[in-house]
Amino acid sequence: MSTNTPKRTSPRPRQTTVPRWGVVDRYFGITRLGSSYGIEIRAGITTFLAMSYVIFVNPSVLNDAMAGQMPDVGNLFTQLVMVTCMAAILGSLYMGLIARYPFAQAPGMGLNAFFSYTVVLGMGYRWETALGAVFISGVLFIILSVLGVRQAIARALSGSMKYAITAGIGAFLAFLGMKNMGFVVANEATFVGIGDVTQPHVWLGLFGLLVIAVLMKLKVKAAILLGIIATTLIAIISRLPVYPGAEEGTFTAFGGFGGSPVQMPIWPGDLAFHLDIGGALSAGLLSVVFTFFFVDFFDATGTLTGLSQRSGMIGKDGEMPRAKTLFSMDGLAAISGAALGTSTTTAYVESAAGVEEGGRTGLTAVTVAAFFGLAMFFSPVIAAVPASATAPALILVGALMMEGARHIEWADISESLPAFLTIIVMPLTFSIAEGVAIGLVAYALIKICSGRIRDAHWILYLLAALLIVRWVWLG
C-alpha cells in the first residue's frame, strides 16, 4: 500500500515593503510610540487652533508700545502679525525637528505685556533695547540647559510636586478657557465673578464644552478638533455676536473675510534684526533681563515638565529623553523671536490640547509650524474661529490634566500643602511661574522647619533661597 505524501515546498519569502514616509516614522518614533501620521497631524491642528489667538493678540500688545516710537511705519500691525507667525514657526520647528517633542512654541502672553507696558512704556526704554534684553535672557536659557541645570531642577522635584505642576497647569487652562468665553470676569468686589450667562459668546462656549465632552465619552476620534469646528460653524451660520467688536467689550457677528481670504505675507523689514544687544548690556537693564529670564525659566520649565508628565514622556526614573535639547529649544526660540522683533517666544501650555488628541512626537509640533505658515496667507480664515470655540477645549483639557492630583501624597502635609499651593496659585495669579515658585519655597521651608531636610534635593533649597531673594529684590 503506497501513500502519496505531498511534496514539501520551501515557504515563499515574505515580501516586506517599506511604509510610506518610513524615514519620517523612524526619526520621530511615530509607530514606536503607538501613534500614527493621522493622529499627529490632527493633534497639531488642535494645538494650533487652541493657540491661534496669539496671531492677533501678541501684535496688539506689542503695537501699543512700538507705535509711539515708530510713527512713520503705517503697516506696523501687519508686520507684527508676520513676526508672530514666524517666531511660532521657528520655535515649533525647533521643538519638533530637533527636540522631537509634541509641544508648540510662540511669543508668550504675559511676557509681551511686561515687554510693552513695563519696560517700553513704563521705564521708557527703546523697543530695540528691550529686544536685546530678551535675546540675552535666551542665551542664559541655553547655557543653563546645556549645563544641565534646568533638567536637574526637573529631576529634583518630588513626585507630588510634578503631579501638582501638571494639575496646576490644568487649573490654569480651565480658568483661561472660562475667561476667554466670558464665563468668568473681573469683579471689583470679589476680584472675579461669573459673567453674563445670557450672552451668546458664553452659552456658545458652554455648548461647545458639552459637544466635546459627549464626543469624548463616545470615544469619537478627533473629539476636541471636531468640537472646535462645529462650534465655529454654528457661530458663523447663526450669525451669533461672538466676535470682538470695534469697541472694547462689544461683540458682533461674523462679518466675512473682508475681501479675499488669501493675503500675501510681507517681510517685517522695520522689525527684523533691529534688536540692540549692546544697549541692553550697558543700559542698566539687569533687573529687566532677570525678570525676562526668571518668568520664562519657571514658566517654561513648569510647562514642559507638566506636559511631559501628561504625555507619558517622563520615565519611571523621572528622566525626560533628550532633556538638554528640550530645554535648550526654549532658549533658542527666545533668541530667534528677539532677532525677528517680538518678545519672548516660549513653550505654550495650549499644547496640552494636542497631547490629549494623542500627539506624542515632534510631528505634532511640525504640523503646528506648518499651520502658522499657512496663517501668514490665510489670517482672515483663522480669525473666523472665535474664542468661544477654542475656550471649551482648554476647559476640558484642564479637567483631564487634574487627574494626576490623585497621585499627590495628601496624607503628608509637607508634600500636600506645597502641591496644593502650586495648583491654586497658578490660576489665581494667572502665572505658571509664580505657582511653581510658591510651591518650591513652601516645600523647602516646611522640610527645613520640620527637620526633614534630607527628604529634598539640595538644588531645591538653593532654588528656594534664590526665589526669596528675587521677591525681596524686585519688591
C-alpha positions as CSV (number, residue, x, y, z in Angstrom):
1,M,0.0,0.0,0.0
2,S,1.5,3.2,-1.0
3,T,0.7,6.6,0.2
4,N,1.3,9.8,-1.7
5,T,2.9,12.4,0.6
6,P,2.7,15.9,-0.5
7,K,5.9,17.4,-1.8
8,R,7.4,19.8,0.6
9,T,8.0,23.2,-0.7
10,S,10.0,25.9,0.9
11,P,7.9,28.7,2.2
12,R,7.6,31.7,-0.1
13,P,9.6,34.5,1.2
14,R,7.6,37.3,2.8
15,Q,7.5,40.4,0.8
16,T,8.3,43.3,3.1
17,T,7.5,46.8,1.9
18,V,8.9,49.9,3.5
19,P,5.9,52.0,4.7
20,R,5.4,55.4,3.1
21,W,7.4,58.1,4.8
22,G,9.4,55.3,6.7
23,V,12.3,57.7,7.4
24,V,9.9,60.2,9.0
25,D,8.3,57.4,11.1
26,R,11.7,56.2,12.3
27,Y,13.0,59.7,13.0
28,F,10.0,60.8,15.1
29,G,9.3,57.3,16.5
30,I,5.7,57.5,15.5
31,T,5.0,53.8,15.4
32,R,7.2,53.1,18.3
33,L,5.2,55.5,20.5
34,G,1.9,53.9,19.4
35,S,0.9,56.9,17.3
36,S,0.2,57.5,13.6
37,Y,0.5,60.2,11.0
38,G,-3.2,61.0,11.2
39,I,-3.1,61.3,15.0
40,E,0.0,63.5,15.0
41,I,-1.4,65.9,12.3
42,R,-4.8,66.0,14.0
43,A,-3.1,66.8,17.3
44,G,-1.1,69.6,15.6
45,I,-4.2,71.2,14.1
46,T,-5.9,71.0,17.5
47,T,-2.9,72.7,19.3
48,F,-2.8,75.4,16.6
49,L,-6.5,76.2,16.9
50,A,-6.2,76.4,20.7
51,M,-3.3,78.9,20.5
52,S,-4.2,80.7,17.2
53,Y,-5.3,83.7,19.2
54,V,-1.7,84.7,19.6
55,I,-1.6,85.7,15.9
56,F,-3.7,88.7,16.7
57,V,-3.3,89.3,20.5
58,N,0.5,89.5,20.5
59,P,0.7,92.1,17.7
60,S,-2.0,94.1,19.6
61,V,0.1,94.2,22.8
62,L,3.4,95.0,21.1
63,N,1.8,97.6,18.8
64,D,0.8,99.6,21.9
65,A,4.5,100.0,22.8
66,M,6.1,100.3,19.4
67,A,3.6,102.5,17.6
68,G,4.7,105.6,19.5
69,Q,8.3,105.0,18.7
70,M,7.6,104.2,15.1
71,P,5.1,106.8,13.9
72,D,6.2,106.6,10.2
73,V,5.5,102.8,9.9
74,G,2.0,102.5,8.5
75,N,1.8,98.7,8.4
76,L,3.3,98.0,11.8
77,F,0.5,95.8,13.0
78,T,0.7,93.7,9.8
79,Q,4.5,93.3,10.3
80,L,3.9,92.2,13.9
81,V,1.4,89.6,12.7
82,M,4.1,88.3,10.4
83,V,6.8,88.3,13.1
84,T,4.4,86.5,15.5
85,C,3.8,83.7,12.9
86,M,7.5,83.5,12.0
87,A,8.6,83.2,15.7
88,A,5.9,80.5,16.2
89,I,7.1,78.6,13.1
90,L,10.8,78.6,14.2
91,G,10.0,77.8,17.8
92,S,7.7,74.9,17.0
93,L,10.2,73.6,14.4
94,Y,13.0,73.6,16.9
95,M,10.8,71.7,19.3
96,G,9.5,69.3,16.7
97,L,12.5,68.6,14.5
98,I,15.3,68.9,17.0
99,A,13.9,68.0,20.4
100,R,11.2,65.8,18.8
101,Y,8.6,66.7,21.4
102,P,4.9,67.5,20.6
103,F,5.0,70.9,22.1
104,A,4.4,74.2,20.2
105,Q,6.2,77.5,20.9
106,A,5.1,81.1,20.2
107,P,5.5,84.6,21.7
108,G,4.3,84.2,25.3
109,M,1.4,86.0,26.8
110,G,2.3,88.0,30.0
111,L,5.9,88.4,28.9
112,N,4.7,90.5,25.9
113,A,2.7,92.7,28.4
114,F,5.8,93.1,30.6
115,F,7.8,94.0,27.5
116,S,5.3,96.6,26.3
117,Y,3.7,98.2,29.3
118,T,6.6,97.9,31.9
119,V,9.9,98.1,30.0
120,V,9.0,100.2,27.0
121,L,6.1,102.4,28.1
122,G,6.8,102.3,31.9
123,M,10.6,102.6,32.0
124,G,10.9,104.4,28.7
125,Y,13.4,102.1,27.0
126,R,13.5,101.8,23.3
127,W,11.9,98.6,21.9
128,E,15.1,97.6,20.3
129,T,16.9,97.7,23.7
130,A,14.1,95.6,25.2
131,L,14.5,93.0,22.5
132,G,18.2,92.9,23.3
133,A,17.3,92.0,26.9
134,V,15.0,89.2,25.6
135,F,17.9,88.0,23.5
136,I,20.3,87.9,26.4
137,S,17.8,86.0,28.6
138,G,17.5,83.4,25.8
139,V,21.3,83.0,25.8
140,L,21.1,82.3,29.5
141,F,18.4,79.7,29.0
142,I,20.6,77.8,26.6
143,I,23.7,78.0,28.8
144,L,21.8,76.6,31.8
145,S,20.1,74.0,29.7
146,V,23.4,72.8,28.2
147,L,24.9,72.7,31.8
148,G,22.0,70.6,32.8
149,V,20.6,73.0,35.4
150,R,17.1,73.0,34.1
151,Q,16.8,69.3,33.8
152,A,18.5,68.9,37.2
153,I,15.7,71.0,38.7
154,A,13.0,69.0,36.9
155,R,14.7,65.8,38.2
156,A,14.9,67.1,41.8
157,L,11.2,67.8,42.0
158,S,9.3,65.3,44.2
159,G,6.6,63.1,42.6
160,S,3.9,65.2,44.4
161,M,5.3,68.4,43.0
162,K,5.5,67.1,39.4
163,Y,1.9,66.0,39.6
164,A,0.9,69.3,41.2
165,I,2.5,71.2,38.4
166,T,0.5,69.2,35.9
167,A,-2.7,69.7,37.8
168,G,-1.9,73.4,38.3
169,I,-1.5,73.8,34.6
170,G,-4.9,72.1,34.2
171,A,-6.5,74.6,36.6
172,F,-4.8,77.4,34.8
173,L,-6.0,76.2,31.4
174,A,-9.6,75.8,32.7
175,F,-9.5,79.3,34.1
176,L,-8.1,80.7,30.9
177,G,-10.9,79.0,28.9
178,M,-13.6,80.3,31.2
179,K,-12.1,83.8,30.9
180,N,-11.9,83.6,27.1
181,M,-15.6,82.6,26.8
182,G,-16.7,85.3,29.3
183,F,-17.9,82.8,31.9
184,V,-15.5,84.3,34.4
185,V,-15.0,88.0,34.5
186,A,-13.3,90.6,36.7
187,N,-15.3,91.9,39.7
188,E,-14.3,94.8,41.8
189,A,-15.9,93.4,45.0
190,T,-14.8,89.8,44.7
191,F,-11.8,90.0,42.3
192,V,-13.5,87.5,39.9
193,G,-17.2,86.6,39.3
194,I,-19.5,84.9,36.9
195,G,-20.1,86.7,33.6
196,D,-23.4,87.4,32.0
197,V,-24.5,83.9,31.0
198,T,-27.3,85.3,28.8
199,Q,-24.6,86.5,26.3
200,P,-24.2,84.4,23.1
201,H,-20.5,84.0,23.5
202,V,-20.9,82.5,27.0
203,W,-23.6,79.9,26.1
204,L,-21.9,79.1,22.8
205,G,-18.8,78.2,24.7
206,L,-20.8,76.1,27.2
207,F,-22.5,74.3,24.2
208,G,-19.1,73.6,22.7
209,L,-17.9,72.2,26.0
210,L,-20.9,69.8,26.1
211,V,-20.3,68.8,22.5
212,I,-16.6,67.9,23.1
213,A,-17.4,66.1,26.4
214,V,-20.1,64.0,24.7
215,L,-17.8,63.2,21.7
216,M,-15.0,62.1,24.0
217,K,-17.4,60.0,26.1
218,L,-18.5,58.3,22.9
219,K,-14.8,57.8,22.1
220,V,-15.1,59.7,18.8
221,K,-11.7,60.3,17.2
222,A,-10.7,64.0,17.0
223,A,-13.3,65.0,19.5
224,I,-11.6,68.2,20.5
225,L,-11.0,69.3,16.9
226,L,-14.5,68.4,15.8
227,G,-15.9,70.3,18.7
228,I,-14.0,73.4,17.8
229,I,-15.0,73.2,14.1
230,A,-18.7,72.5,15.0
231,T,-18.8,75.5,17.4
232,T,-17.2,77.8,14.8
233,L,-19.7,76.7,12.1
234,I,-22.6,77.4,14.5
235,A,-21.3,80.9,15.2
236,I,-20.9,81.7,11.5
237,I,-24.1,80.2,10.2
238,S,-26.3,81.5,13.0
239,R,-24.5,84.9,12.8
240,L,-24.1,85.0,16.6
241,P,-22.5,88.1,18.0
242,V,-19.4,86.3,19.5
243,Y,-16.6,88.2,17.7
244,P,-14.9,91.2,19.4
245,G,-16.3,94.5,18.1
246,A,-14.6,97.7,17.3
247,E,-15.0,98.9,20.9
248,E,-13.7,97.0,23.9
249,G,-16.4,94.8,25.5
250,T,-18.6,94.8,22.4
251,F,-19.3,91.8,20.2
252,T,-20.5,91.4,16.6
253,A,-21.5,88.6,14.2
254,F,-19.1,87.2,11.7
255,G,-18.6,89.9,9.0
256,G,-17.0,87.8,6.3
257,F,-13.3,87.8,5.3
258,G,-13.2,91.5,4.4
259,G,-12.3,90.7,0.8
260,S,-10.2,87.8,-0.2
261,P,-9.4,85.2,2.5
262,V,-5.9,85.0,1.0
263,Q,-3.4,87.7,1.8
264,M,0.2,87.6,0.7
265,P,2.7,87.8,3.6
266,I,5.2,90.7,3.8
267,W,8.7,90.8,5.2
268,P,8.9,92.7,8.5
269,G,11.8,94.8,7.5
270,D,11.2,97.5,10.1
271,L,11.4,94.9,13.0
272,A,13.6,92.1,12.0
273,F,17.2,92.2,13.2
274,H,16.8,95.6,14.8
275,L,17.5,94.5,18.4
276,D,20.1,96.4,20.4
277,I,22.1,93.9,22.5
278,G,24.8,96.4,23.4
279,G,22.2,98.8,24.7
280,A,20.7,96.1,26.8
281,L,24.1,95.3,28.3
282,S,25.0,98.9,29.0
283,A,21.7,100.5,30.0
284,G,21.5,99.0,33.4
285,L,18.8,96.6,32.4
286,L,19.9,93.9,34.8
287,S,16.6,93.7,36.6
288,V,14.7,93.6,33.3
289,V,16.9,90.8,31.9
290,F,16.5,88.9,35.2
291,T,12.7,89.3,35.1
292,F,12.5,88.0,31.5
293,F,14.8,85.2,32.5
294,F,13.0,84.3,35.7
295,V,9.5,84.3,34.4
296,D,10.2,82.3,31.3
297,F,12.6,80.0,33.1
298,F,10.0,78.8,35.6
299,D,7.1,79.2,33.2
300,A,8.7,77.1,30.5
301,T,10.3,74.6,32.9
302,G,7.0,74.1,34.7
303,T,5.1,73.9,31.4
304,L,7.5,71.4,29.7
305,T,7.7,69.3,32.9
306,G,3.9,69.2,33.2
307,L,3.3,68.5,29.6
308,S,5.9,65.8,29.5
309,Q,4.3,64.2,32.6
310,R,0.9,64.2,31.0
311,S,2.1,62.8,27.6
312,G,4.0,60.0,29.3
313,M,7.4,61.2,28.2
314,I,8.8,61.1,31.8
315,G,10.1,57.6,32.6
316,K,9.8,55.8,36.0
317,D,13.2,57.1,36.8
318,G,11.9,60.7,36.5
319,E,14.1,61.3,33.4
320,M,12.9,63.0,30.2
321,P,14.5,61.8,27.0
322,R,16.7,64.4,25.3
323,A,16.2,66.8,28.2
324,K,19.1,69.1,27.5
325,T,17.8,69.5,23.9
326,L,14.2,70.0,25.0
327,F,15.1,72.9,27.4
328,S,17.6,74.4,25.0
329,M,15.0,74.8,22.3
330,D,13.1,77.2,24.6
331,G,16.2,79.4,24.8
332,L,16.8,79.1,21.0
333,A,13.2,80.1,20.4
334,A,13.6,83.2,22.6
335,I,16.7,84.2,20.7
336,S,15.1,83.8,17.3
337,G,12.0,85.7,18.3
338,A,14.0,88.6,19.6
339,A,16.0,88.7,16.4
340,L,12.8,88.8,14.4
341,G,11.2,91.5,16.5
342,T,9.0,90.0,19.2
343,S,9.1,89.5,22.9
344,T,10.0,86.1,24.5
345,T,9.0,83.0,22.5
346,T,8.3,80.1,24.8
347,A,6.5,76.8,25.1
348,Y,2.7,77.1,25.0
349,V,0.6,75.4,27.6
350,E,-2.2,75.0,25.0
351,S,0.0,72.2,23.6
352,A,-1.9,70.1,26.2
353,A,-4.9,70.1,23.8
354,G,-2.8,68.3,21.1
355,V,-1.4,65.9,23.7
356,E,-5.0,65.0,24.7
357,E,-5.7,64.3,21.0
358,G,-2.9,61.8,21.0
359,G,0.1,63.8,19.9
360,R,3.3,62.1,21.1
361,T,6.0,63.1,18.7
362,G,7.7,66.1,17.1
363,L,5.4,65.7,14.1
364,T,2.7,67.4,16.1
365,A,4.9,70.5,16.6
366,V,5.9,70.5,13.0
367,T,2.2,70.4,12.0
368,V,1.7,73.5,14.2
369,A,4.5,75.2,12.5
370,A,3.0,74.4,9.1
371,F,-0.3,75.9,10.1
372,F,1.3,79.1,11.3
373,G,2.9,79.2,7.9
374,L,-0.5,78.9,6.3
375,A,-1.8,81.5,8.7
376,M,0.5,84.1,7.1
377,F,-1.5,83.6,3.9
378,F,-4.9,82.9,5.4
379,S,-5.1,85.1,8.5
380,P,-8.8,86.1,7.7
381,V,-9.8,82.4,7.9
382,I,-8.0,81.9,11.2
383,A,-9.8,85.0,12.6
384,A,-13.1,83.2,11.8
385,V,-12.5,80.9,14.8
386,P,-14.0,82.7,17.8
387,A,-12.6,82.4,21.4
388,S,-15.9,80.7,22.4
389,A,-14.9,77.8,20.1
390,T,-11.4,77.2,21.5
391,A,-12.2,78.0,25.1
392,P,-14.2,74.7,25.7
393,A,-11.1,72.8,24.6
394,L,-9.0,74.5,27.2
395,I,-11.5,73.8,29.9
396,L,-11.9,70.1,29.0
397,V,-8.1,69.6,28.7
398,G,-7.7,71.3,32.1
399,A,-10.1,68.8,33.6
400,L,-8.2,65.9,32.2
401,M,-4.9,67.2,33.5
402,M,-6.3,67.4,37.0
403,E,-6.3,63.6,37.0
404,G,-2.7,63.5,38.2
405,A,-3.6,65.2,41.5
406,R,-4.8,61.8,42.9
407,H,-1.1,60.7,43.0
408,I,-0.1,63.5,45.4
409,E,0.7,62.3,48.9
410,W,-2.2,64.1,50.5
411,A,-1.6,62.4,53.9
412,D,1.8,64.1,54.2
413,I,1.3,67.8,54.9
414,S,4.9,68.5,53.8
415,E,4.0,67.2,50.4
416,S,0.3,68.1,50.1
417,L,0.5,71.8,51.2
418,P,3.2,72.8,48.6
419,A,1.3,70.8,46.0
420,F,-1.9,72.5,46.8
421,L,-0.3,76.0,46.7
422,T,1.2,75.2,43.4
423,I,-2.2,74.1,42.0
424,I,-4.2,77.0,43.4
425,V,-1.7,79.9,42.8
426,M,-1.3,79.2,39.1
427,P,-4.9,80.3,38.1
428,L,-5.2,82.9,40.9
429,T,-2.1,84.7,39.8
430,F,-2.5,83.8,36.1
431,S,1.1,82.7,36.1
432,I,2.5,79.2,35.9
433,A,5.9,80.6,37.0
434,E,4.5,82.0,40.3
435,G,2.7,78.8,41.1
436,V,5.9,76.8,40.7
437,A,7.8,79.4,42.7
438,I,5.4,79.4,45.6
439,G,5.2,75.6,45.7
440,L,9.0,75.3,45.8
441,V,9.5,77.8,48.5
442,A,6.8,76.2,50.7
443,Y,8.2,72.8,50.0
444,A,11.7,73.8,51.1
445,L,10.6,75.8,54.2
446,I,8.3,73.0,55.5
447,K,11.0,70.4,55.1
448,I,13.6,72.5,56.9
449,C,11.4,73.6,59.7
450,S,10.1,70.0,60.3
451,G,13.6,68.6,60.5
452,R,13.2,66.6,57.2
453,I,15.9,68.3,55.2
454,R,17.1,65.0,53.7
455,D,13.7,64.5,52.0
456,A,14.5,67.0,49.3
457,H,17.4,67.6,46.9
458,W,19.8,70.4,47.8
459,I,19.1,72.0,44.5
460,L,15.5,72.8,45.7
461,Y,16.8,74.5,48.8
462,L,19.2,76.7,46.7
463,L,16.4,77.4,44.3
464,A,14.0,78.4,47.1
465,A,16.7,80.8,48.5
466,L,17.1,82.4,45.1
467,L,13.3,82.8,44.8
468,I,13.1,84.5,48.1
469,V,15.9,86.9,47.2
470,R,14.2,87.6,43.9
471,W,10.9,88.6,45.7
472,V,12.8,90.8,48.1
473,W,15.0,92.4,45.3
474,L,12.1,93.1,43.0
475,G,9.7,94.1,45.8
